[in-house]
Amino acid sequence: MLYEVSGDILLSNAQAIAHGIAPNDHFDSGLALALREKWPSMAKDFRHYAHQAHPKPGEIWMWGGVGNARIFNLMTQDGDIKHGNRPGKATLPNVNHALRRLKHAIEKEGITSLALPALATGVGGLKWSEVKPLIEENLGELDIPIYLYTVYHPGQVGKELALA
């Protein structure tokens, strides 16, 4: 069940948050930066994971932390960030593959609600009109509320009411 929401995804009451990054991301812009500021250990743990696993576009990495925080990091962007290079742009195949993996992870982990930004449309550079159908196709049939934070309002709690 997908619900479009306006507000600040960091104030979501959803059990988990998912967002797009690049393999070896530095978490230094967009939502990734805000998540790093809220949970600094996540970025540190991701650097360790990336160094060990060498993740590829289309993969996901779940992090769990303080206060039962669960963050699904979706590798939607191309590029191996080294020596200060910027990540590549997101691609629709990467987004689609990551969303398929996310669906399986949600089912496996027993996630009961999820908050998702307008995935891959900021730093990733894709159009929401192209990404939203992929979210609907991959996650729309899940029997949990999925809150799509499509309009960002800093500090504003989104109305996450699941309407029958």
Secondary structure as UniProt FT lines:
FT   STRAND          2..7
FT   HELIX           9..11
FT   STRAND          16..21
FT   TURN            23..24
FT   HELIX           30..38
FT   HELIX           40..53
FT   TURN            57..58
FT   STRAND          60..65
FT   HELIX           66..68
FT   STRAND          69..75
FT   TURN            83..84
FT   HELIX           92..109
FT   STRAND          114..117
FT   TURN            119..120
FT   TURN            123..124
FT   HELIX           128..139
FT   TURN            140..141
FT   STRAND          146..152
FT   TURN            154..155
//
